[in-house]
Each structure stands twice: as structure tokens, then as C-alpha cells.
């Protein structure tokens, strides 16, 4: 029974791949420039990381990790 189920799932996963258009069809509305998207994401992640480090090192964040919370306050 597991073999039949695995075969059906594999067939259902493989059918859209067989009907897929050419990957390099640049006129397709579903064509994405993956290199630019990856570079843009890395630049955005770098900027956010730098801003986070600057905020942590600026001393404006008054985080006290060792202090216990008192129930009356």
C-alpha cells in the first residue's frame, strides 16, 4: 500500500515538471532574474545586520538579562 501511495505522489509531483515551459523564456510572466533577487536579498540582510549591531552597541537598548522580574511591579 505504501508503494502505491508513493508512486501516486511521485506521479503527481512529476506531471507539472513535464509540462513546464522553457526555463529561459524571458517573455514569460513567470520568469525571474534569480541572480538579482539573490544579490538584493543579501544586500538587504547585510544592511539589517549592520543596523542591528549598531543598535546593540549604541547603548540605547537597556536590556537587563540577569535581573529577575518582581511580581509586585
C-alpha positions in Angstrom: 0.0 0.0 0.0 2.9 2.4 0.8 4.5 1.7 -2.6 1.2 2.6 -4.4 0.8 5.7 -2.4 4.5 6.7 -3.0 4.0 6.0 -6.7 0.9 8.2 -7.0 2.6 11.1 -5.1 5.6 10.9 -7.3 3.5 10.9 -10.4 1.5 13.9 -9.1 4.8 15.7 -8.4 6.3 14.9 -11.8 3.4 15.8 -14.1 3.8 19.6 -13.7 7.5 19.3 -14.5 6.8 17.5 -17.7 4.5 20.3 -18.9 6.8 23.2 -17.7 7.8 25.8 -20.2 11.4 26.6 -21.2 13.2 28.0 -18.2 15.0 30.6 -20.3 11.8 32.0 -21.8 12.3 35.7 -20.8 9.0 36.8 -22.3 7.1 34.6 -19.8 5.4 36.5 -16.9 6.8 33.9 -14.5 10.5 34.4 -15.5 12.5 35.7 -12.5 16.0 37.1 -12.5 17.3 34.9 -9.6 20.8 36.5 -9.5 19.4 40.0 -9.0 16.9 38.7 -6.4 19.7 36.9 -4.5 22.0 39.9 -4.6 19.2 42.2 -3.4 18.4 39.9 -0.6 22.0 39.7 0.5 22.4 43.5 0.5 19.1 43.9 2.5 20.3 41.3 5.0 23.7 43.0 5.3 22.1 46.4 6.0 19.7 44.9 8.6 22.6 43.1 10.3 24.7 46.3 10.4 21.7 48.3 11.8 21.1 45.6 14.5 24.8 45.6 15.6 24.8 49.4 15.7 21.6 49.5 17.9 23.1 46.9 20.2 26.4 48.7 20.6 24.9 52.2 20.9 23.8 51.7 24.5 20.3 52.9 23.9 18.9 49.4 24.5 18.5 48.9 28.2 18.2 45.2 28.2 19.0 43.6 31.6 19.2 39.9 31.2 20.2 39.0 34.7 17.5 40.9 36.5 14.6 38.9 37.9 11.1 40.2 37.5 9.3 41.1 40.7 5.5 40.2 40.7 4.5 43.4 42.5 5.9 45.8 39.9 
